[in-house]
Amino acid sequence: GNSVTQMEGPVTLSEEAFLTINCTYTATGYPSLFWYVQYPGEGLQLLLKATKADDKGSNKGFEATYRKETTSFHLEKGSVQVSDSAVYFCALVQGAQKLVFGQGTRLTINP
Amino acid sequence: GAGVSQSPSNKVTEKGKDVELRCDPISGHTALYWYRQSLGQGLEFLIYFQGNSAPDKSGLPSDRFSAERTGGSVSTLTIQRTQQEDSAVYLCASSLAGGSRTYEQYFGPGTRLTVT
């Protein structure tokens, strides 16, 4: 079945540091890939998405590129802020089916 | 416009009691999903509705769990004879029609269920 493996957390960085959270997936066919974010005390929000190979999703300074050859969708940001502290989930879906999530990575940014 | 809403936001119940959790999807969204978020298991899929039908119930953990959707809108997740391991945040999401195309799922704020 489909699965998502995400970088273990928690991750702690200083403000303005470079961020990478690794995500790899296993799927038959060509899934769509997502990064969701959960800020403290809030619900899940879509951060960015990519629906086909080589697509780059971007939002709020975050980027991720759909790499079919390495089955990866790593999340990156060049300069993180304290307000980026949250839990980040990588996920995939095929068609109208269920989202399959990674285990989540808790990110803390210190001023 | 209004997002996905869920009620109650918090529910504390005694072991063995039944509970009902409600989800109001975004108007016009024909697909509705229930997920569960718990410390030990992360985010797990429970059930998917397309209209009032549930083509995928594969994530329901036991026959104590059931869900229905009426009028292609509101959905209720019912847990009978609750157990402590049912304690979790139950999330509802909705999206536009499915088929082979993938649409973004929008999540509600969740219902935090605590079984004592």
Interface residues (C-beta under 8 A of the other chain):
Chain A: S32 Y36 E42 G43 L44 Q45 L46 K49 T51 F89 V93 Q94 G95 A96 Q97 K98 L99 V100 F101 G102 Q103 G104
Chain B: A31 Y33 Y35 G42 L43 F45 Y48 Q50 D56 G59 L91 A93 S95 A97 G98 G99 S100 R101 T102 Y103 E104 Q105 Y106 F107 G108 P109 G110
